[in-house]
Amino acid sequence: MKRLPAAAALLAALICPPLLAAPPANTHAAPDAKTDASAGTDAALGQRLRALGLEPKVDADGDYRLLFALDGGRQQVTYVRSHTERFGQLEIREIWSPAYQAPGDTLPADIANRLLQDGQENILGAWVRQDGTAIYVTRIPADLSGPALSDAIEATTRAADAMEAQLAPGQDHF
């Protein structure tokens, strides 16, 4: 097992005591005021994405869809969710990008194990399964902007595309 870097250990020490002391009463809050609940689109997020030089498209859920041209002629789709979640004082937004589609609703064991192994190697994000799709998800502070937001989007996009290239050589579905 790898040792945590000192900064990660310090962060864990700062975060863990409050969680052990008293769990928050309500871990899921309603969408905040800046989000139109009917459309589900966070307009301020769209402005932050455009300020980064990106061209987001809003999907049916109100999330922002980004399509990136990558090296070798590859493309990768990445979503930045408008809806946020709360845990105590934290407000979190997800950035996610698909990498693999199973033939059914579950991932084959060898694929699932490969994704778990990859999770150990990546700095940001984690793999999740949504039906038969493997998706790389990075959770960030909801108000993240500027170069840090750009870095999180890029890390998510590249991690998903790299895994897709490994699991489906010569193919580019996402």
C-alpha positions in Angstrom: 0.0 0.0 0.0 1.3 3.5 -0.9 1.9 6.0 1.8 -0.1 9.2 1.8 1.9 12.4 1.0 2.3 14.7 4.0 -0.2 17.2 2.6 -2.9 14.5 2.1 -2.3 13.2 5.7 -2.7 16.7 7.1 -5.8 17.3 5.1 -7.3 14.0 6.3 -6.4 15.0 9.9 -8.2 18.3 9.5 -11.3 16.8 7.9 -11.8 13.7 9.9 -12.2 15.0 13.5 -15.4 17.1 12.6 -16.9 14.1 10.8 -16.3 11.9 13.8 -17.6 14.5 16.2 -21.0 15.1 14.8 -22.4 14.1 11.4 -24.4 16.8 9.6 -28.1 16.6 10.1 -28.9 17.0 6.4 -26.3 15.8 3.9 -28.4 16.5 0.8 -29.7 20.0 0.3 -32.0 21.4 -2.4 -30.4 23.1 -5.4 -29.1 26.5 -4.5 -30.7 29.8 -5.5 -28.4 30.4 -8.5 -29.8 27.2 -10.2 -33.1 27.3 -12.0 -34.7 24.2 -10.6 -37.0 23.7 -13.6 -34.3 23.9 -16.2 -31.6 22.7 -13.8 -28.9 25.0 -15.5 -26.4 26.9 -13.4 -25.9 30.0 -15.5 -22.9 31.2 -13.5 -21.2 27.9 -14.2 -21.8 28.4 -17.9 -20.1 31.9 -17.7 -17.1 30.4 -15.9 -16.7 27.7 -18.6 -17.0 30.3 -21.4 -14.4 32.5 -19.6 -12.0 29.5 -19.9 -12.5 29.6 -23.7 -14.7 26.5 -23.7 -17.9 26.2 -25.8 -20.3 24.4 -23.5 -23.6 23.0 -24.7 -26.5 22.5 -22.3 -28.0 19.0 -22.3 -31.5 17.9 -21.4 -30.6 17.7 -17.7 -29.2 21.2 -17.6 -25.6 20.0 -17.4 -22.8 21.4 -19.5 -21.5 19.1 -22.3 -18.0 19.7 -23.6 -16.3 18.0 -26.5 -12.6 18.0 -26.6 -10.2 17.2 -29.6 -7.3 15.3 -28.2 -3.9 14.0 -29.5 -4.0 11.4 -32.3 -7.4 12.6 -33.6 -9.2 11.3 -30.6 -12.2 13.1 -29.1 -13.7 12.9 -25.6 -17.0 14.2 -24.2 -17.0 15.6 -20.6 -19.9 16.9 -18.6 -19.8 19.5 -15.8 -23.0 19.1 -13.7 -25.1 22.1 -12.9 -26.7 20.5 -9.9 -24.6 20.5 -6.8 -24.7 18.4 -3.6 -24.0 19.4 0.0 -22.4 17.6 2.8 -22.2 19.8 5.9 -20.5 23.0 4.8 -19.2 21.5 1.6 -20.9 22.2 -1.7 -19.7 19.8 -4.4 -20.0 19.7 -8.2 -19.2 16.7 -10.4 -17.3 16.6 -13.6 -17.6 13.3 -15.4 -16.6 11.6 -18.6 -17.5 8.1 -19.9 -14.9 5.6 -20.9 -16.4 2.2 -21.4 -19.8 0.7 -22.3 -20.5 -2.9 -21.4 -22.8 -5.0 -23.5 -25.2 -5.3 -20.5 -26.0 -3.4 -17.4 -23.0 -4.6 -15.4 -19.3 -4.3 -16.0 -17.3 -7.4 -16.6 -15.1 -8.4 -13.6 -11.8 -7.8 -15.4 -12.9 -4.3 -16.5 -14.2 -3.4 -13.0 -10.9 -4.6 -11.5 -8.9 -2.6 -14.0 -10.9 0.5 -13.1 -10.3 -0.1 -9.4 -6.6 -0.4 -10.1 -6.6 2.8 -12.1 -8.3 4.6 -9.2 -5.2 4.0 -7.1 -3.0 5.6 -9.8 -5.0 8.8 -10.5 -4.7 12.0 -8.4 -8.2 13.3 -8.9 -11.5 11.5 -9.4 -12.7 7.9 -9.2 -14.5 5.4 -11.4 -18.2 4.8 -11.0 -20.7 2.6 -12.8 -23.9 3.9 -14.2 -25.8 1.0 -15.5 -23.2 -0.6 -17.9 -21.2 2.5 -18.4 -17.9 3.2 -16.6 -17.6 6.9 -15.9 -14.6 8.9 -14.5 -16.0 11.4 -11.9 -14.1 14.2 -10.3 -15.8 16.1 -7.4 -14.8 19.7 -6.9 -15.9 22.7 -4.9 -19.0 24.0 -6.6 -17.6 27.5 -6.9 -14.2 26.5 -8.4 -13.2 28.7 -11.3 -10.3 29.8 -13.4 -7.2 27.6 -13.9 -8.2 25.2 -11.1 -11.5 24.4 -12.8 -9.7 24.0 -16.2 -7.3 21.6 -14.6 -10.0 19.5 -13.1 -11.9 19.3 -16.4 -8.7 18.4 -18.2 -7.7 15.7 -15.7 -11.2 14.1 -15.9 -11.2 14.2 -19.7 -7.7 12.8 -20.1 -8.2 10.0 -17.5 -11.4 8.9 -19.2 -9.9 9.0 -22.7 -6.8 7.1 -21.6 -8.9 4.3 -20.1 -11.1 4.2 -23.2 -8.0 3.8 -25.4 -6.8 0.9 -23.1 -10.1 -0.9 -22.9 -11.1 -0.5 -26.6 -7.9 -0.1 -28.6 -8.4 1.5 -31.9 -11.9 2.7 -31.0 -13.2 6.1 -29.9 -16.8 6.0 -28.8 -16.8 8.8 -26.3 
